[in-house]
């Protein structure tokens, strides 16, 4: 072996291990609660923190040194205080999907001791633990998307009186946030896992939402019993990578068929070291994991639906993208959108925005750059198309 090549690759491997160690120490901080206990607006000493949390002082102090080095915490004479970066990893974060990814990696670490068993055909950590991973994983990881998803449903047009069906709903956390964000919306969820469905029913009752949300056990790969246009909106988060590739197109077409107004779904893409790694690790967590998309396959799946109006929403971190597709057959020329003067109409048409649906998938920056109030224009288009 060439000596220079050995040094180069050895350095790369050390760098990878360094990042891995830092990531695990970060996740450890989330798991034990440091990010929630360290204030973002006033300093706390290491002694105070260890005393309040009941942890060993020397270990707390070591973690704080790491947190300062990584920019999660600032140190002053008065003690330690979370930085803006650090606040992204506490409960109530403005980036819940990012926190969800950190929770996901914590489950990967739990799978490592079982690797030899989990690499056997038909075996995963979930089956080895009698479903414990599913019961824990869904609420802690997928539920981090709930609040963000609900806000984008509203932004996309979901409103009072609309119905939404969540396919692969888990414990229904997305639907609980949805009916809170859009009071008067009616929600239904289907999931194959009876444990998470029962857990969701209890949470719905505790929140007083049992009359607005129906959760039921079912197989989302067979939607033949649901009629055309039965729901205004459909939602499927982290479902496609549990479907066999030969069933993905049918599933998406079924979503289009059942929806009156539109559908939301995400596609995980493998095009980086990190996503290839996640693809591997999910396969040893869950026996029914079938794999992520290539970029070409993800684009081709959308193209096959023949739905012209769609956009990608910035609510998933990393290499996963959330799509909204407007499936209604109704549209209207831009001239019918209320409160739009002739000059604005001409400016929009010059940029290819000729219908109300075009408005819904156009970039906010583009419309604003034309001197038009993008938010008001969008509201007018939604009111016209999605009563």
Short mmCIF file of the C-alpha atoms (twelve columns), coordinates in Angstrom:
data_MODEL
# 
_entry.id   MODEL 
# 
loop_
_atom_site.group_PDB 
_atom_site.id 
_atom_site.type_symbol 
_atom_site.label_atom_id 
_atom_site.label_alt_id 
_atom_site.label_comp_id 
_atom_site.label_asym_id 
_atom_site.label_seq_id 
_atom_site.Cartn_x 
_atom_site.Cartn_y 
_atom_site.Cartn_z 
_atom_site.pdbx_PDB_model_num 
ATOM 1   C CA . UNK A 1   0.000   0.000   0.000   1 
ATOM 2   C CA . UNK A 2   1.150   3.504   -0.798  1 
ATOM 3   C CA . UNK A 3   2.193   5.317   2.386   1 
ATOM 4   C CA . UNK A 4   0.616   8.639   1.371   1 
ATOM 5   C CA . UNK A 5   -2.691  6.915   0.578   1 
ATOM 6   C CA . UNK A 6   -2.639  5.196   3.955   1 
ATOM 7   C CA . UNK A 7   -2.105  8.517   5.754   1 
ATOM 8   C CA . UNK A 8   -4.827  10.220  3.710   1 
ATOM 9   C CA . UNK A 9   -7.467  7.561   4.314   1 
ATOM 10  C CA . UNK A 10  -6.479  7.153   7.959   1 
ATOM 11  C CA . UNK A 11  -7.021  10.893  8.435   1 
ATOM 12  C CA . UNK A 12  -10.445 10.632  6.756   1 
ATOM 13  C CA . UNK A 13  -11.444 7.780   9.050   1 
ATOM 14  C CA . UNK A 14  -10.338 9.698   12.142  1 
ATOM 15  C CA . UNK A 15  -12.369 12.714  11.000  1 
ATOM 16  C CA . UNK A 16  -15.415 10.497  10.498  1 
ATOM 17  C CA . UNK A 17  -15.022 9.042   13.985  1 
ATOM 18  C CA . UNK A 18  -14.624 12.529  15.439  1 
ATOM 19  C CA . UNK A 19  -17.894 13.677  13.876  1 
ATOM 20  C CA . UNK A 20  -19.600 10.469  14.999  1 
ATOM 21  C CA . UNK A 21  -18.410 10.965  18.566  1 
ATOM 22  C CA . UNK A 22  -19.585 14.585  18.578  1 
ATOM 23  C CA . UNK A 23  -22.978 13.530  17.219  1 
ATOM 24  C CA . UNK A 24  -23.398 10.849  19.874  1 
ATOM 25  C CA . UNK A 25  -22.413 13.267  22.632  1 
ATOM 26  C CA . UNK A 26  -24.963 15.749  21.281  1 
ATOM 27  C CA . UNK A 27  -27.665 13.070  21.270  1 
ATOM 28  C CA . UNK A 28  -26.656 12.129  24.795  1 
ATOM 29  C CA . UNK A 29  -27.245 15.742  25.815  1 
ATOM 30  C CA . UNK A 30  -30.752 15.580  24.321  1 
ATOM 31  C CA . UNK A 31  -31.522 12.257  25.980  1 
ATOM 32  C CA . UNK A 32  -30.459 13.317  29.482  1 
ATOM 33  C CA . UNK A 33  -32.114 16.740  29.183  1 
ATOM 34  C CA . UNK A 34  -29.256 19.254  29.134  1 
ATOM 35  C CA . UNK A 35  -30.756 21.292  26.289  1 
ATOM 36  C CA . UNK A 36  -34.027 21.660  28.221  1 
ATOM 37  C CA . UNK A 37  -32.455 22.474  31.572  1 
ATOM 38  C CA . UNK A 38  -29.852 25.013  30.436  1 
ATOM 39  C CA . UNK A 39  -31.642 28.384  30.063  1 
ATOM 40  C CA . UNK A 40  -31.411 30.375  26.800  1 
ATOM 41  C CA . UNK A 41  -31.824 33.717  28.564  1 
ATOM 42  C CA . UNK A 42  -29.912 33.584  31.851  1 
ATOM 43  C CA . UNK A 43  -26.723 31.799  32.937  1 
ATOM 44  C CA . UNK A 44  -26.623 28.730  35.168  1 
ATOM 45  C CA . UNK A 45  -23.516 27.354  36.870  1 
ATOM 46  C CA . UNK A 46  -22.338 23.781  36.489  1 
ATOM 47  C CA . UNK A 47  -22.992 23.262  40.205  1 
ATOM 48  C CA . UNK A 48  -26.560 24.521  39.881  1 
ATOM 49  C CA . UNK A 49  -27.209 22.402  36.814  1 
ATOM 50  C CA . UNK A 50  -25.851 19.185  38.325  1 
ATOM 51  C CA . UNK A 51  -27.778 19.853  41.538  1 
ATOM 52  C CA . UNK A 52  -31.090 20.529  39.797  1 
ATOM 53  C CA . UNK A 53  -30.770 17.499  37.515  1 
ATOM 54  C CA . UNK A 54  -29.299 15.162  40.133  1 
ATOM 55  C CA . UNK A 55  -26.274 14.314  37.989  1 
ATOM 56  C CA . UNK A 56  -22.600 13.862  38.868  1 
ATOM 57  C CA . UNK A 57  -20.906 17.259  38.815  1 
ATOM 58  C CA . UNK A 58  -17.715 16.148  37.028  1 
ATOM 59  C CA . UNK A 59  -19.713 14.503  34.206  1 
ATOM 60  C CA . UNK A 60  -21.947 17.546  33.806  1 
ATOM 61  C CA . UNK A 61  -18.894 19.790  33.675  1 
ATOM 62  C CA . UNK A 62  -17.295 17.601  30.997  1 
ATOM 63  C CA . UNK A 63  -20.432 17.768  28.854  1 
ATOM 64  C CA . UNK A 64  -20.576 21.542  29.253  1 
ATOM 65  C CA . UNK A 65  -16.990 21.867  28.002  1 
ATOM 66  C CA . UNK A 66  -18.032 19.884  24.924  1 
ATOM 67  C CA . UNK A 67  -21.151 22.056  24.481  1 
ATOM 68  C CA . UNK A 68  -19.062 25.229  24.576  1 
ATOM 69  C CA . UNK A 69  -16.611 23.798  22.022  1 
ATOM 70  C CA . UNK A 70  -19.448 22.883  19.639  1 
ATOM 71  C CA . UNK A 71  -21.284 26.195  19.987  1 
ATOM 72  C CA . UNK A 72  -24.350 24.884  21.836  1 
ATOM 73  C CA . UNK A 73  -23.545 26.867  24.973  1 
ATOM 74  C CA . UNK A 74  -21.825 30.135  25.840  1 
ATOM 75  C CA . UNK A 75  -19.764 30.439  29.020  1 
ATOM 76  C CA . UNK A 76  -19.524 33.638  31.032  1 
ATOM 77  C CA . UNK A 77  -18.557 34.608  34.568  1 
ATOM 78  C CA . UNK A 78  -22.135 33.885  35.618  1 
ATOM 79  C CA . UNK A 79  -22.214 30.374  34.183  1 
ATOM 80  C CA . UNK A 80  -23.546 28.695  31.050  1 
ATOM 81  C CA . UNK A 81  -26.350 29.733  28.700  1 
ATOM 82  C CA . UNK A 82  -27.762 28.136  25.534  1 
ATOM 83  C CA . UNK A 83  -26.882 29.714  22.204  1 
ATOM 84  C CA . UNK A 84  -29.381 30.003  19.356  1 
ATOM 85  C CA . UNK A 85  -27.851 26.826  17.940  1 
ATOM 86  C CA . UNK A 86  -28.420 25.030  21.233  1 
ATOM 87  C CA . UNK A 87  -32.071 26.084  21.460  1 
ATOM 88  C CA . UNK A 88  -32.778 24.189  18.228  1 
ATOM 89  C CA . UNK A 89  -32.330 20.934  20.161  1 
ATOM 90  C CA . UNK A 90  -34.709 21.603  23.061  1 
ATOM 91  C CA . UNK A 91  -38.417 20.909  23.390  1 
ATOM 92  C CA . UNK A 92  -40.425 23.590  21.638  1 
ATOM 93  C CA . UNK A 93  -37.723 23.958  18.992  1 
ATOM 94  C CA . UNK A 94  -38.617 25.943  15.851  1 
ATOM 95  C CA . UNK A 95  -37.075 23.050  13.855  1 
ATOM 96  C CA . UNK A 96  -38.841 19.961  15.236  1 
ATOM 97  C CA . UNK A 97  -37.909 17.865  12.209  1 
ATOM 98  C CA . UNK A 98  -34.225 18.449  13.037  1 
ATOM 99  C CA . UNK A 99  -34.771 17.260  16.595  1 
ATOM 100 C CA . UNK A 100 -36.589 14.229  15.192  1 
ATOM 101 C CA . UNK A 101 -33.499 13.261  13.205  1 
ATOM 102 C CA . UNK A 102 -31.394 13.338  16.362  1 
ATOM 103 C CA . UNK A 103 -33.892 11.058  18.091  1 
ATOM 104 C CA . UNK A 104 -33.720 8.735   15.081  1 
ATOM 105 C CA . UNK A 105 -29.952 8.355   15.390  1 
ATOM 106 C CA . UNK A 106 -30.333 7.487   19.075  1 
ATOM 107 C CA . UNK A 107 -32.306 4.412   17.981  1 
ATOM 108 C CA . UNK A 108 -29.535 3.463   15.580  1 
ATOM 109 C CA . UNK A 109 -27.103 3.304   18.495  1 
ATOM 110 C CA . UNK A 110 -29.469 0.932   20.305  1 
ATOM 111 C CA . UNK A 111 -29.399 -1.359  17.279  1 
ATOM 112 C CA . UNK A 112 -25.612 -1.748  17.194  1 
ATOM 113 C CA . UNK A 113 -25.315 -4.506  19.842  1 
ATOM 114 C CA . UNK A 114 -27.874 -6.530  17.872  1 
ATOM 115 C CA . UNK A 115 -26.226 -6.066  14.469  1 
ATOM 116 C CA . UNK A 116 -25.336 -9.719  13.834  1 
ATOM 117 C CA . UNK A 117 -28.877 -10.800 14.611  1 
ATOM 118 C CA . UNK A 118 -30.525 -7.879  12.812  1 
ATOM 119 C CA . UNK A 119 -28.608 -8.609  9.587   1 
ATOM 120 C CA . UNK A 120 -30.378 -11.951 9.281   1 
ATOM 121 C CA . UNK A 121 -33.183 -12.199 6.733   1 
ATOM 122 C CA . UNK A 122 -36.592 -11.253 8.120   1 
ATOM 123 C CA . UNK A 123 -35.146 -9.892  11.363  1 
ATOM 124 C CA . UNK A 124 -34.858 -6.342  12.685  1 
ATOM 125 C CA . UNK A 125 -34.383 -4.669  16.043  1 
ATOM 126 C CA . UNK A 126 -38.127 -4.047  16.161  1 
ATOM 127 C CA . UNK A 127 -38.887 -7.771  15.916  1 
ATOM 128 C CA . UNK A 128 -36.070 -8.621  18.325  1 
ATOM 129 C CA . UNK A 129 -37.610 -6.308  20.932  1 
ATOM 130 C CA . UNK A 130 -41.218 -7.453  20.343  1 
ATOM 131 C CA . UNK A 131 -42.244 -4.177  18.744  1 
ATOM 132 C CA . UNK A 132 -40.706 -1.883  21.362  1 
ATOM 133 C CA . UNK A 133 -38.874 0.173   18.741  1 
ATOM 134 C CA . UNK A 134 -42.096 0.895   16.840  1 
ATOM 135 C CA . UNK A 135 -43.896 1.918   20.017  1 
ATOM 136 C CA . UNK A 136 -41.075 4.243   21.068  1 
ATOM 137 C CA . UNK A 137 -39.705 5.345   17.702  1 
ATOM 138 C CA . UNK A 138 -42.903 6.702   16.134  1 
ATOM 139 C CA . UNK A 139 -43.849 9.150   18.922  1 
ATOM 140 C CA . UNK A 140 -40.290 10.405  19.443  1 
ATOM 141 C CA . UNK A 141 -39.127 10.683  15.835  1 
ATOM 142 C CA . UNK A 142 -42.081 11.081  13.480  1 
ATOM 143 C CA . UNK A 143 -44.033 13.195  15.951  1 
ATOM 144 C CA . UNK A 144 -41.382 15.899  15.793  1 
ATOM 145 C CA . UNK A 145 -42.743 16.732  12.334  1 
ATOM 146 C CA . UNK A 146 -46.274 17.231  13.585  1 
ATOM 147 C CA . UNK A 147 -46.380 20.928  14.383  1 
ATOM 148 C CA . UNK A 148 -44.456 21.932  11.278  1 
ATOM 149 C CA . UNK A 149 -46.605 19.710  9.074   1 
ATOM 150 C CA . UNK A 150 -49.827 21.164  10.459  1 
ATOM 151 C CA . UNK A 151 -48.674 24.726  9.747   1 
ATOM 152 C CA . UNK A 152 -47.867 23.812  6.143   1 
ATOM 153 C CA . UNK A 153 -51.241 22.109  5.717   1 
ATOM 154 C CA . UNK A 154 -52.853 25.414  6.634   1 
ATOM 155 C CA . UNK A 155 -50.486 27.347  4.373   1 
ATOM 156 C CA . UNK A 156 -51.317 24.979  1.505   1 
ATOM 157 C CA . UNK A 157 -55.068 25.456  1.868   1 
ATOM 158 C CA . UNK A 158 -56.416 23.135  4.578   1 
ATOM 159 C CA . UNK A 159 -59.081 25.019  6.534   1 
ATOM 160 C CA . UNK A 160 -62.172 24.747  8.720   1 
ATOM 161 C CA . UNK A 161 -64.622 22.168  7.441   1 
ATOM 162 C CA . UNK A 162 -62.037 20.242  5.410   1 
ATOM 163 C CA . UNK A 163 -61.287 16.558  5.945   1 
ATOM 164 C CA . UNK A 164 -57.853 14.963  6.049   1 
ATOM 165 C CA . UNK A 165 -56.762 11.333  5.977   1 
ATOM 166 C CA . UNK A 166 -53.343 10.414  7.403   1 
ATOM 167 C CA . UNK A 167 -51.982 7.154   5.958   1 
ATOM 168 C CA . UNK A 168 -49.458 5.549   8.305   1 
ATOM 169 C CA . UNK A 169 -50.601 7.892   11.070  1 
ATOM 170 C CA . UNK A 170 -48.639 6.319   13.932  1 
ATOM 171 C CA . UNK A 171 -50.123 7.652   17.167  1 
ATOM 172 C CA . UNK A 172 -51.939 10.464  15.358  1 
ATOM 173 C CA . UNK A 173 -49.682 13.283  16.519  1 
ATOM 174 C CA . UNK A 174 -49.878 15.039  13.137  1 
ATOM 175 C CA . UNK A 175 -53.660 14.967  13.236  1 
ATOM 176 C CA . UNK A 176 -53.799 16.358  16.773  1 
ATOM 177 C CA . UNK A 177 -51.674 19.295  15.730  1 
ATOM 178 C CA . UNK A 178 -53.737 19.676  12.559  1 
ATOM 179 C CA . UNK A 179 -57.099 20.052  14.305  1 
ATOM 180 C CA . UNK A 180 -55.513 22.484  16.759  1 
ATOM 181 C CA . UNK A 181 -54.047 24.544  13.931  1 
ATOM 182 C CA . UNK A 182 -57.225 24.343  11.819  1 
ATOM 183 C CA . UNK A 183 -60.164 24.131  14.254  1 
ATOM 184 C CA . UNK A 184 -63.157 22.546  12.610  1 
ATOM 185 C CA . UNK A 185 -61.117 20.254  10.382  1 
ATOM 186 C CA . UNK A 186 -62.086 16.589  10.576  1 
ATOM 187 C CA . UNK A 187 -59.257 14.039  10.722  1 
ATOM 188 C CA . UNK A 188 -58.918 10.300  10.160  1 
ATOM 189 C CA . UNK A 189 -55.794 8.170   10.547  1 
ATOM 190 C CA . UNK A 190 -54.941 4.626   9.482   1 
ATOM 191 C CA . UNK A 191 -51.929 2.644   10.702  1 
ATOM 192 C CA . UNK A 192 -51.007 -1.029  10.636  1 
ATOM 193 C CA . UNK A 193 -49.561 -0.990  14.174  1 
ATOM 194 C CA . UNK A 194 -52.285 -1.568  16.816  1 
ATOM 195 C CA . UNK A 195 -49.997 -0.417  19.649  1 
ATOM 196 C CA . UNK A 196 -49.502 3.074   18.267  1 
ATOM 197 C CA . UNK A 197 -53.167 3.390   17.267  1 
ATOM 198 C CA . UNK A 198 -54.344 2.542   20.790  1 
ATOM 199 C CA . UNK A 199 -51.787 4.948   22.233  1 
ATOM 200 C CA . UNK A 200 -53.080 7.628   19.875  1 
ATOM 201 C CA . UNK A 201 -56.689 7.057   20.908  1 
ATOM 202 C CA . UNK A 202 -55.733 7.586   24.545  1 
ATOM 203 C CA . UNK A 203 -53.887 10.793  23.682  1 
ATOM 204 C CA . UNK A 204 -56.844 12.039  21.642  1 
ATOM 205 C CA . UNK A 205 -59.153 11.459  24.593  1 
ATOM 206 C CA . UNK A 206 -56.748 13.188  26.988  1 
ATOM 207 C CA . UNK A 207 -56.704 16.206  24.669  1 
ATOM 208 C CA . UNK A 208 -60.500 16.156  24.256  1 
ATOM 209 C CA . UNK A 209 -60.143 15.543  20.508  1 
ATOM 210 C CA . UNK A 210 -61.738 12.110  20.249  1 
ATOM 211 C CA . UNK A 211 -64.759 13.527  18.379  1 
ATOM 212 C CA . UNK A 212 -62.591 15.251  15.760  1 
ATOM 213 C CA . UNK A 213 -60.052 12.484  15.155  1 
ATOM 214 C CA . UNK A 214 -60.760 8.887   14.239  1 
ATOM 215 C CA . UNK A 215 -57.864 6.422   14.352  1 
ATOM 216 C CA . UNK A 216 -58.162 2.898   13.061  1 
ATOM 217 C CA . UNK A 217 -55.951 -0.101  12.345  1 
ATOM 218 C CA . UNK A 218 -55.612 -0.916  8.669   1 
ATOM 219 C CA . UNK A 219 -53.360 -1.725  5.737   1 
ATOM 220 C CA . UNK A 220 -52.568 1.453   3.789   1 
ATOM 221 C CA . UNK A 221 -51.445 -0.602  0.791   1 
ATOM 222 C CA . UNK A 222 -55.085 -1.547  0.168   1 
ATOM 223 C CA . UNK A 223 -57.254 1.572   -0.150  1 
ATOM 224 C CA . UNK A 224 -59.776 0.021   -2.528  1 
ATOM 225 C CA . UNK A 225 -62.557 0.383   0.040   1 
ATOM 226 C CA . UNK A 226 -62.260 4.180   0.092   1 
ATOM 227 C CA . UNK A 227 -64.252 5.994   -2.574  1 
ATOM 228 C CA . UNK A 228 -63.035 8.598   -5.071  1 
ATOM 229 C CA . UNK A 229 -62.777 12.071  -3.540  1 
ATOM 230 C CA . UNK A 230 -63.701 10.805  -0.069  1 
ATOM 231 C CA . UNK A 231 -61.301 13.197  1.678   1 
ATOM 232 C CA . UNK A 232 -60.241 16.739  0.880   1 
ATOM 233 C CA . UNK A 233 -56.592 16.060  1.727   1 
ATOM 234 C CA . UNK A 234 -54.369 13.012  2.223   1 
ATOM 235 C CA . UNK A 235 -51.075 12.849  4.088   1 
ATOM 236 C CA . UNK A 236 -48.385 10.146  4.178   1 
ATOM 237 C CA . UNK A 237 -45.162 10.765  6.085   1 
ATOM 238 C CA . UNK A 238 -42.347 8.194   6.007   1 
ATOM 239 C CA . UNK A 239 -44.539 5.632   4.278   1 
ATOM 240 C CA . UNK A 240 -42.902 5.098   0.889   1 
ATOM 241 C CA . UNK A 241 -39.736 3.526   2.260   1 
ATOM 242 C CA . UNK A 242 -41.878 0.837   3.898   1 
ATOM 243 C CA . UNK A 243 -43.657 -0.001  0.642   1 
ATOM 244 C CA . UNK A 244 -42.288 -2.468  -1.924  1 
ATOM 245 C CA . UNK A 245 -41.084 -0.553  -4.971  1 
ATOM 246 C CA . UNK A 246 -43.696 -2.195  -7.191  1 
ATOM 247 C CA . UNK A 247 -46.480 -0.827  -4.954  1 
ATOM 248 C CA . UNK A 248 -45.319 2.783   -4.662  1 
ATOM 249 C CA . UNK A 249 -46.861 4.074   -7.881  1 
ATOM 250 C CA . UNK A 250 -50.224 2.476   -7.098  1 
ATOM 251 C CA . UNK A 251 -50.165 3.938   -3.578  1 
ATOM 252 C CA . UNK A 252 -49.539 7.456   -4.870  1 
ATOM 253 C CA . UNK A 253 -52.218 7.114   -7.543  1 
ATOM 254 C CA . UNK A 254 -54.642 5.935   -4.865  1 
ATOM 255 C CA . UNK A 255 -53.868 9.042   -2.813  1 
ATOM 256 C CA . UNK A 256 -54.621 11.191  -5.854  1 
ATOM 257 C CA . UNK A 257 -57.855 9.291   -6.493  1 
ATOM 258 C CA . UNK A 258 -59.169 9.621   -2.948  1 
ATOM 259 C CA . UNK A 259 -58.329 13.328  -2.517  1 
ATOM 260 C CA . UNK A 260 -60.540 16.227  -3.569  1 
ATOM 261 C CA . UNK A 261 -57.999 19.021  -3.155  1 
ATOM 262 C CA . UNK A 262 -54.505 17.685  -2.606  1 
ATOM 263 C CA . UNK A 263 -51.997 15.305  -1.041  1 
ATOM 264 C CA . UNK A 264 -48.865 15.620  1.078   1 
ATOM 265 C CA . UNK A 265 -46.067 13.047  1.204   1 
ATOM 266 C CA . UNK A 266 -42.319 12.837  1.661   1 
ATOM 267 C CA . UNK A 267 -39.610 11.057  -0.299  1 
ATOM 268 C CA . UNK A 268 -36.269 10.153  1.263   1 
ATOM 269 C CA . UNK A 269 -33.423 10.405  -1.236  1 
ATOM 270 C CA . UNK A 270 -30.140 8.490   -1.098  1 
ATOM 271 C CA . UNK A 271 -27.466 10.679  -2.660  1 
ATOM 272 C CA . UNK A 272 -24.930 11.253  0.118   1 
ATOM 273 C CA . UNK A 273 -22.858 9.327   2.646   1 
ATOM 274 C CA . UNK A 274 -25.311 10.214  5.400   1 
ATOM 275 C CA . UNK A 275 -28.421 9.048   3.572   1 
ATOM 276 C CA . UNK A 276 -26.790 5.816   2.435   1 
ATOM 277 C CA . UNK A 277 -25.924 5.204   6.094   1 
ATOM 278 C CA . UNK A 278 -29.509 5.916   7.240   1 
ATOM 279 C CA . UNK A 279 -30.802 3.590   4.517   1 
ATOM 280 C CA . UNK A 280 -28.649 0.794   5.949   1 
ATOM 281 C CA . UNK A 281 -29.499 1.462   9.574   1 
ATOM 282 C CA . UNK A 282 -33.266 1.644   9.047   1 
ATOM 283 C CA . UNK A 283 -33.076 -1.754  7.381   1 
ATOM 284 C CA . UNK A 284 -31.760 -3.290  10.609  1 
ATOM 285 C CA . UNK A 285 -34.355 -1.485  12.710  1 
ATOM 286 C CA . UNK A 286 -37.447 -2.543  10.769  1 
ATOM 287 C CA . UNK A 287 -38.083 -5.785  8.880   1 
ATOM 288 C CA . UNK A 288 -40.558 -4.066  6.520   1 
ATOM 289 C CA . UNK A 289 -38.159 -1.277  5.477   1 
ATOM 290 C CA . UNK A 290 -37.775 -1.407  1.684   1 
ATOM 291 C CA . UNK A 291 -35.379 1.449   0.949   1 
ATOM 292 C CA . UNK A 292 -35.075 5.104   -0.023  1 
ATOM 293 C CA . UNK A 293 -35.399 6.663   -3.485  1 
ATOM 294 C CA . UNK A 294 -32.795 7.687   -5.983  1 
ATOM 295 C CA . UNK A 295 -33.401 11.238  -7.262  1 
ATOM 296 C CA . UNK A 296 -34.403 9.880   -10.673 1 
ATOM 297 C CA . UNK A 297 -36.887 7.378   -9.217  1 
ATOM 298 C CA . UNK A 298 -38.406 9.995   -6.902  1 
ATOM 299 C CA . UNK A 299 -38.941 12.416  -9.793  1 
ATOM 300 C CA . UNK A 300 -40.278 9.679   -12.055 1 
ATOM 301 C CA . UNK A 301 -42.854 8.597   -9.481  1 
ATOM 302 C CA . UNK A 302 -44.269 12.117  -9.333  1 
ATOM 303 C CA . UNK A 303 -44.244 12.449  -13.104 1 
ATOM 304 C CA . UNK A 304 -46.266 9.255   -13.525 1 
ATOM 305 C CA . UNK A 305 -49.223 10.709  -11.623 1 
ATOM 306 C CA . UNK A 306 -49.719 13.351  -14.341 1 
ATOM 307 C CA . UNK A 307 -50.495 15.902  -11.627 1 
ATOM 308 C CA . UNK A 308 -49.200 19.176  -13.030 1 
ATOM 309 C CA . UNK A 309 -49.327 21.413  -9.984  1 
ATOM 310 C CA . UNK A 310 -47.005 20.432  -7.149  1 
ATOM 311 C CA . UNK A 311 -44.308 21.992  -5.011  1 
ATOM 312 C CA . UNK A 312 -41.732 20.907  -2.442  1 
ATOM 313 C CA . UNK A 313 -42.072 22.247  1.083   1 
ATOM 314 C CA . UNK A 314 -39.074 23.077  3.300   1 
ATOM 315 C CA . UNK A 315 -40.142 21.083  6.350   1 
ATOM 316 C CA . UNK A 316 -37.812 18.090  6.191   1 
ATOM 317 C CA . UNK A 317 -34.119 18.440  6.979   1 
ATOM 318 C CA . UNK A 318 -31.388 16.696  5.027   1 
ATOM 319 C CA . UNK A 319 -32.155 14.623  1.957   1 
ATOM 320 C CA . UNK A 320 -35.877 14.162  2.471   1 
ATOM 321 C CA . UNK A 321 -38.378 16.335  0.662   1 
ATOM 322 C CA . UNK A 322 -42.040 17.002  1.422   1 
ATOM 323 C CA . UNK A 323 -44.313 17.471  -1.583  1 
ATOM 324 C CA . UNK A 324 -47.758 19.007  -1.853  1 
ATOM 325 C CA . UNK A 325 -49.690 18.069  -4.985  1 
ATOM 326 C CA . UNK A 326 -52.926 19.853  -5.901  1 
ATOM 327 C CA . UNK A 327 -55.157 17.108  -7.263  1 
ATOM 328 C CA . UNK A 328 -58.431 18.967  -7.848  1 
ATOM 329 C CA . UNK A 329 -59.524 19.043  -11.488 1 
ATOM 330 C CA . UNK A 330 -60.820 22.572  -10.990 1 
ATOM 331 C CA . UNK A 331 -58.725 25.600  -11.850 1 
ATOM 332 C CA . UNK A 332 -59.380 29.195  -12.814 1 
ATOM 333 C CA . UNK A 333 -57.595 31.782  -14.967 1 
ATOM 334 C CA . UNK A 334 -55.550 34.328  -13.063 1 
ATOM 335 C CA . UNK A 335 -58.068 37.016  -14.061 1 
ATOM 336 C CA . UNK A 336 -60.640 35.410  -11.744 1 
ATOM 337 C CA . UNK A 337 -58.475 35.701  -8.637  1 
ATOM 338 C CA . UNK A 338 -60.027 38.505  -6.553  1 
ATOM 339 C CA . UNK A 339 -58.257 41.778  -5.768  1 
ATOM 340 C CA . UNK A 340 -55.736 41.488  -8.615  1 
ATOM 341 C CA . UNK A 341 -55.294 44.512  -10.845 1 
ATOM 342 C CA . UNK A 342 -54.443 44.394  -14.546 1 
ATOM 343 C CA . UNK A 343 -50.766 45.327  -14.057 1 
ATOM 344 C CA . UNK A 344 -50.237 42.549  -11.509 1 
ATOM 345 C CA . UNK A 345 -52.070 40.079  -13.757 1 
ATOM 346 C CA . UNK A 346 -49.805 40.935  -16.698 1 
ATOM 347 C CA . UNK A 347 -46.668 40.650  -14.549 1 
ATOM 348 C CA . UNK A 348 -47.698 37.210  -13.291 1 
ATOM 349 C CA . UNK A 349 -48.574 35.925  -16.766 1 
ATOM 350 C CA . UNK A 350 -45.186 37.017  -18.097 1 
ATOM 351 C CA . UNK A 351 -43.627 34.701  -15.512 1 
ATOM 352 C CA . UNK A 352 -45.836 31.751  -16.439 1 
ATOM 353 C CA . UNK A 353 -48.349 32.211  -13.599 1 
ATOM 354 C CA . UNK A 354 -51.593 32.073  -15.567 1 
ATOM 355 C CA . UNK A 355 -54.012 30.257  -13.237 1 
ATOM 356 C CA . UNK A 356 -54.978 30.107  -9.578  1 
ATOM 357 C CA . UNK A 357 -53.200 26.752  -9.227  1 
ATOM 358 C CA . UNK A 358 -50.062 28.310  -10.689 1 
ATOM 359 C CA . UNK A 359 -50.201 30.788  -7.801  1 
ATOM 360 C CA . UNK A 360 -50.332 27.951  -5.264  1 
ATOM 361 C CA . UNK A 361 -47.122 26.327  -6.496  1 
ATOM 362 C CA . UNK A 362 -45.225 29.504  -7.421  1 
ATOM 363 C CA . UNK A 363 -42.351 30.652  -5.249  1 
ATOM 364 C CA . UNK A 364 -43.198 33.347  -2.707  1 
ATOM 365 C CA . UNK A 365 -39.997 35.197  -3.550  1 
ATOM 366 C CA . UNK A 366 -40.918 35.335  -7.239  1 
ATOM 367 C CA . UNK A 367 -44.359 36.826  -6.583  1 
ATOM 368 C CA . UNK A 368 -43.045 39.283  -3.996  1 
ATOM 369 C CA . UNK A 369 -40.310 40.308  -6.425  1 
ATOM 370 C CA . UNK A 370 -43.034 41.451  -8.813  1 
ATOM 371 C CA . UNK A 371 -44.279 43.924  -6.209  1 
ATOM 372 C CA . UNK A 372 -47.295 41.752  -5.337  1 
ATOM 373 C CA . UNK A 373 -48.333 40.753  -1.830  1 
ATOM 374 C CA . UNK A 374 -47.657 37.014  -2.109  1 
ATOM 375 C CA . UNK A 375 -49.513 36.063  1.068   1 
ATOM 376 C CA . UNK A 376 -52.695 37.907  0.121   1 
ATOM 377 C CA . UNK A 377 -52.586 36.590  -3.443  1 
ATOM 378 C CA . UNK A 378 -52.217 33.051  -2.157  1 
ATOM 379 C CA . UNK A 379 -55.154 33.467  0.228   1 
ATOM 380 C CA . UNK A 380 -57.311 34.737  -2.632  1 
ATOM 381 C CA . UNK A 381 -56.374 31.783  -4.840  1 
ATOM 382 C CA . UNK A 382 -57.091 29.314  -2.024  1 
ATOM 383 C CA . UNK A 383 -60.478 30.882  -1.354  1 
ATOM 384 C CA . UNK A 384 -61.340 30.591  -5.049  1 
ATOM 385 C CA . UNK A 385 -60.226 26.970  -5.507  1 
ATOM 386 C CA . UNK A 386 -60.564 25.299  -2.111  1 
ATOM 387 C CA . UNK A 387 -63.863 26.421  -0.529  1 
# 
